[in-house]
Amino acid sequence: MTLTPQKNPPRGPQLDGERPLRIGMIAPPWFELPPRAYGGTEAVVATLVDQLVARGHEVTLIGAGKPGTLAQDYVQVYPEAPSHLLGRSVLPELTLAAEARRALAEREVDIVHDHSAAGPLLAAGRGQPTVVTMHGPVAGDNGDYYRRLGTDVDVVAISDAQRRQAPELNWVGTVHNAIDVPDFPFQDRKDDIALWMGRFTPDKGPDLAIEAARRAGRKLILAGKLREESEKAYFDEVIRPRLGRHAEYVGEANADFKRELFARASCLVFPIRWEEPFGMVMAEALACGTPVIATPRGSVPEIVRDGHNGFLATGVEALAAAIERSGEISAQECRRDALERFDLPVMAAGYERIYRMLVEGGTSIEEVTRAIAR
């Protein structure tokens, strides 16, 4: 067992007279925890594990790559995370599920929190409640999969908007994703640049961001994942011809470079074309005191408070006008909002209360909602 502490020690209240829970946490197999660059789900899992341990719980983490969390018990499925097989093979998911089944059968846990794709298929035979966080879309095949699992799993939404898209799923509550807000640098004085960050797909709207920033007279920095063939094809066909004096691609940003970009930017431009279930980059930008300019789809209206921590806008002209007004938003208010709603202890407390509700036998959304509100 190897423990690797975070840059900032986990924060939050310790247990107050309640017994610690024994939690089995199953991560996806594709990236190490925490991820070095891309890996939104893995980042959530890693920070949640550390926060739960800091709150006094016992966590068994099942994942891939070198140990990098505070989990007291780490089951390493692969010495190196098989990132190169993402989108090419399902075997890492199946191998992870088989190892998780074996490992959990040998351990006494109160509840399982499964973030993998294949693992929930084994939930019915575990003997403990299985919580599944809906990290992806609820439409199409992904939603149909969890619909077929029925009541074998208890599903947690990462936004109310996500839950509204599929009210028939076995939801037990909503817990927003979170970040280590104090680990993000706050900068009050901004550079005269706008920022786009994400995967290069039409859904993320990098082409809209380029055009809106150009019309606003603001240089746009693009930093995003460009690994899969579909991403490369879209980039070469749609984005590369639009690059130039007003738009620059700087590569996929690692953790340090990402923080630097968020802190410097006058705004994050987030012109999505789909029902985004959360959008971690919005919370990260707010943590750096950077307002968010975004289209009001999916979870965006839950995160962006129009006129307070950013602006909601639809269409290139409205996005450009919002970029021009980004200086009206207080950097201090953005940071304060991130601390109050998207900091790690807030997320950990939400999951802890859901775990306890399920372990004690309560499963209704109303019960969980009341517990989280206390």
C-alpha positions in Angstrom: 0.0 0.0 0.0 1.4 3.4 -1.0 -0.2 6.7 0.0 0.4 9.8 -2.1 -1.0 12.9 -0.4 -2.5 15.7 -2.4 -0.8 19.1 -2.9 -3.4 20.4 -0.4 -4.5 18.1 2.4 -8.2 17.1 2.2 -10.5 19.4 4.0 -13.9 18.9 5.7 -15.4 17.8 9.0 -14.5 14.5 10.6 -17.1 12.0 11.7 -19.3 13.3 14.5 -20.4 10.3 16.6 -21.3 8.2 13.5 -19.4 5.1 12.6 -17.1 5.1 9.6 -18.4 3.5 6.5 -16.5 0.8 4.5 -16.7 1.9 0.9 -15.7 0.0 -2.2 -14.8 2.5 -4.9 -14.4 1.3 -8.5 -12.7 3.6 -10.9 -12.7 3.3 -14.7 -9.6 1.5 -16.0 -8.5 4.0 -18.6 -6.4 6.6 -16.7 -4.5 6.6 -13.5 -5.8 8.3 -10.4 -5.5 11.3 -10.3 -5.1 11.7 -14.1 -2.1 13.6 -15.4 -4.1 15.5 -18.0 -7.4 14.5 -19.5 -9.7 12.3 -17.3 -12.7 14.1 -15.8 -14.3 11.0 -14.2 -10.9 9.9 -12.8 -10.3 13.3 -11.3 -13.7 13.2 -9.5 -13.0 9.6 -8.2 -9.5 10.5 -6.9 -10.6 13.6 -5.1 -13.7 11.9 -3.7 -11.6 9.0 -2.3 -9.2 11.5 -0.5 -12.1 13.5 0.9 -13.9 10.4 2.2 -10.7 9.1 3.9 -10.2 12.5 5.4 -13.7 12.3 6.8 -12.8 9.1 8.6 -14.1 6.4 6.2 -12.3 3.2 5.1 -12.0 3.1 1.3 -11.0 0.2 -1.0 -10.1 1.7 -4.4 -10.0 -0.6 -7.5 -8.3 1.0 -10.5 -5.4 1.2 -12.8 -1.9 2.7 -12.7 0.3 3.7 -9.8 -1.4 4.5 -6.4 -2.0 8.2 -6.1 -4.8 8.6 -3.6 -5.2 8.3 0.2 -7.2 5.1 -0.1 -6.2 2.7 2.7 -6.5 -0.3 0.4 -5.7 -0.1 -3.3 -6.4 -2.9 -5.8 -4.3 -2.4 -8.9 -5.8 -4.0 -11.9 -3.1 -2.7 -14.4 0.4 -1.5 -13.4 -0.1 1.1 -16.2 -3.5 2.4 -17.2 -4.3 1.1 -20.7 -5.2 4.6 -22.1 -4.1 3.5 -25.6 -6.9 1.0 -25.8 -9.7 3.6 -25.0 -12.2 3.3 -27.8 -10.5 0.3 -29.3 -11.1 -2.6 -26.9 -13.7 -3.4 -24.2 -11.3 -5.9 -22.4 -10.0 -3.4 -19.8 -13.5 -2.8 -18.7 -14.3 -6.5 -18.5 -11.0 -7.3 -16.7 -11.7 -4.5 -14.2 -15.2 -5.8 -13.5 -13.8 -9.4 -12.9 -11.1 -8.1 -10.6 -13.6 -5.9 -8.7 -15.9 -8.9 -8.2 -13.0 -11.0 -6.8 -11.6 -8.2 -4.6 -14.9 -7.1 -3.1 -15.9 -10.7 -2.3 -12.8 -10.9 -0.1 -13.6 -7.7 1.8 -16.3 -6.5 4.0 -17.8 -3.3 2.6 -21.0 -1.4 3.5 -21.6 0.1 0.0 -20.0 0.1 -3.4 -19.6 3.2 -5.6 -19.0 2.0 -9.1 -17.8 4.5 -11.8 -16.9 1.8 -14.4 -19.0 0.8 -17.4 -19.2 -3.0 -17.0 -19.0 -3.2 -13.2 -22.7 -2.3 -12.5 -23.7 -5.6 -14.3 -22.5 -7.4 -11.1 -24.4 -5.2 -8.7 -27.3 -7.6 -8.1 -25.0 -10.3 -6.7 -22.9 -8.1 -4.4 -25.1 -8.1 -1.3 -24.5 -4.3 -0.7 -26.1 -1.3 -2.2 -24.3 -0.2 -5.4 -24.2 3.6 -6.2 -23.5 4.6 -9.7 -22.7 8.2 -10.7 -24.1 9.1 -14.1 -21.0 10.7 -15.5 -22.2 10.5 -19.1 -25.3 11.3 -21.1 -28.6 9.7 -20.2 -29.8 9.7 -23.8 -29.2 6.9 -26.3 -27.4 3.7 -25.5 -25.9 5.0 -22.2 -29.2 5.8 -20.7 -30.8 2.6 -22.1 -28.0 0.6 -20.3 -28.8 2.0 -16.9 -32.5 1.8 -17.6 -32.1 -2.0 -18.1 -30.2 -2.3 -14.8 -33.4 -1.1 -13.0 -33.2 -1.1 -9.2 -30.0 -3.2 -9.1 -28.1 0.2 -8.9 -28.9 3.5 -7.2 -28.1 6.3 -9.6 -26.7 9.7 -8.6 -27.1 12.5 -11.1 -24.3 15.2 -11.4 -26.9 17.8 -12.2 -30.7 18.2 -11.9 -30.8 18.8 -15.7 -29.4 15.4 -16.2 -32.0 13.8 -14.0 -34.9 15.6 -15.8 -33.8 14.1 -19.1 -34.5 10.5 -17.9 -36.9 10.7 -14.9 -37.6 6.9 -15.1 -34.1 5.9 -14.0 -33.6 4.8 -10.4 -32.3 8.2 -9.2 -31.5 8.6 -5.5 -30.2 12.2 -5.6 -28.0 14.9 -7.2 -24.4 15.7 -6.3 -22.5 18.2 -8.4 -19.0 17.3 -9.3 -16.4 19.3 -7.4 -12.8 20.4 -7.5 -10.1 21.4 -5.0 -10.9 25.1 -5.2 -7.9 26.3 -3.1 -5.6 24.4 -5.4 -6.6 26.7 -8.3 -4.8 30.1 -8.5 -7.0 33.1 -8.1 -6.2 36.1 -10.3 -8.1 39.3 -10.1 -6.4 41.1 -13.0 -7.0 39.3 -16.3 -5.2 39.2 -19.6 -7.0 40.3 -22.8 -7.6 36.8 -23.9 -10.6 34.4 -23.9 -10.2 30.7 -23.4 -11.8 27.5 -24.8 -11.0 24.2 -23.2 -12.3 20.7 -23.9 -12.5 17.8 -26.3 -12.4 18.7 -30.0 -15.9 17.7 -31.0 -18.8 19.7 -32.6 -20.8 19.3 -29.4 -18.2 21.4 -27.5 -18.5 24.3 -30.0 -14.8 25.3 -30.5 -15.8 26.8 -33.9 -18.5 28.9 -32.3 -16.0 30.1 -29.6 -13.5 31.1 -32.3 -16.1 33.2 -34.2 -17.6 34.8 -31.1 -14.2 35.8 -29.8 -13.2 37.2 -33.2 -16.3 39.3 -33.4 -15.6 40.5 -29.8 -12.1 41.5 -30.8 -10.7 39.1 -28.2 -7.9 36.6 -28.9 -9.0 33.0 -28.2 -6.7 30.4 -26.7 -7.8 26.8 -27.4 -6.5 24.0 -25.2 -8.0 20.6 -25.6 -7.8 16.9 -26.0 -6.7 15.8 -29.5 -6.0 12.1 -29.4 -8.8 10.1 -31.0 -9.2 9.9 -34.8 -12.6 11.6 -34.8 -11.1 14.5 -32.8 -8.2 14.9 -35.2 -10.5 14.7 -38.2 -12.7 17.4 -36.8 -9.8 19.6 -35.8 -8.2 19.4 -39.3 -11.4 20.0 -41.2 -13.1 22.7 -39.0 -10.7 24.2 -36.5 -7.3 24.4 -38.2 -8.5 26.6 -41.0 -9.9 29.1 -38.4 -6.6 29.4 -36.5 -4.5 32.5 -36.9 -4.0 35.9 -35.3 -7.2 35.7 -33.4 -7.2 32.0 -32.4 -4.3 29.9 -31.2 -4.2 26.2 -30.3 -1.7 25.5 -27.5 -2.1 21.8 -27.1 -3.6 19.7 -24.4 -3.0 21.4 -21.1 -1.6 19.5 -18.1 -2.7 20.4 -14.6 -0.3 23.3 -14.1 -0.7 24.8 -17.6 -4.5 24.5 -17.3 -4.5 26.5 -14.1 -2.3 29.1 -15.6 -4.7 29.5 -18.5 -7.8 29.6 -16.4 -6.3 32.3 -14.1 -5.1 34.5 -17.0 -8.2 34.4 -19.2 -10.8 37.2 -19.1 -13.5 34.5 -19.6 -14.1 30.9 -20.5 -16.2 30.5 -23.6 -18.3 27.3 -23.4 -20.7 27.3 -26.4 -21.9 23.7 -26.2 -24.3 22.2 -28.6 -25.5 19.3 -26.4 -27.1 18.7 -23.1 -23.9 18.7 -21.1 -24.4 16.8 -17.8 -22.0 19.0 -15.8 -18.9 20.6 -17.4 -16.0 20.5 -15.0 -14.1 23.3 -16.8 -16.8 25.8 -15.8 -16.2 25.1 -12.1 -12.4 25.2 -12.7 -12.7 28.6 -14.4 -14.8 30.0 -11.6 -12.3 28.8 -9.0 -9.7 31.0 -10.7 -12.0 34.0 -10.6 -12.8 33.7 -14.3 -16.4 34.2 -15.5 -18.0 31.7 -17.9 -19.8 32.6 -21.1 -22.0 29.7 -22.1 -25.0 28.5 -24.0 -27.9 27.6 -21.6 -28.1 23.9 -22.3 -27.9 20.9 -20.0 -26.4 21.8 -16.6 -25.1 25.2 -17.7 -28.0 27.2 -16.0 -27.3 25.4 -12.7 -23.6 26.4 -12.8 -23.6 29.8 -14.6 -25.7 32.4 -12.7 -26.4 34.9 -15.4 -24.9 38.3 -14.6 -23.2 37.1 -11.4 -20.5 34.5 -12.3 -20.9 34.8 -16.1 -23.4 35.2 -18.9 -25.8 32.8 -20.7 -26.0 33.5 -24.4 -27.3 31.7 -27.5 -25.8 32.3 -31.0 -22.5 33.9 -32.1 -23.7 37.5 -31.8 -25.0 37.1 -28.3 -21.8 35.1 -27.3 -19.6 37.9 -28.7 -21.6 40.5 -26.8 -21.2 38.5 -23.6 -17.5 38.2 -24.1 -17.3 41.9 -24.4 -19.1 42.3 -21.1 -17.1 39.7 -19.2 -15.2 42.4 -17.4 -18.4 43.4 -15.6 -18.2 40.2 -13.6 -16.4 40.2 -10.2 -13.5 37.8 -10.0 -14.0 37.6 -6.2 -17.7 36.6 -6.7 -16.7 33.8 -9.1 -14.2 32.4 -6.6 -16.7 32.7 -3.7 -19.4 30.9 -5.8 -17.0 28.0 -6.6 -16.1 27.6 -2.9 -19.7 27.5 -1.8 -21.0 25.1 -4.4 -18.2 23.2 -6.1 -15.5 22.6 -3.5 -14.5 19.1 -2.5 -16.0 19.0 1.0 -19.4 19.9 -0.5 -19.3 17.0 -2.9 -18.0 14.5 -0.3 -20.7 15.5 2.2 -23.4 14.9 -0.4 -22.1 11.4 -1.3 -21.6 10.5 2.4 -25.3 11.3 3.2 -26.5 9.3 0.2 -24.3 6.4 1.3 -25.7 6.5 4.8 -29.3 6.8 3.5 -28.9 3.7 1.4 -27.0 1.6 4.0 -29.8 2.4 6.4 -32.5 1.4 3.9 -33.9 4.6 2.6 -33.8 5.0 -1.2 -36.3 7.7 -2.2 -35.2 10.9 -3.9 -37.2 12.9 -1.3 -35.4 11.3 1.6 -32.0 11.9 0.1 -32.8 15.4 -0.9 -33.9 16.2 2.7 -30.7 14.6 4.1 -28.4 16.6 1.8 -30.3 19.8 2.7 -29.6 19.4 6.4 
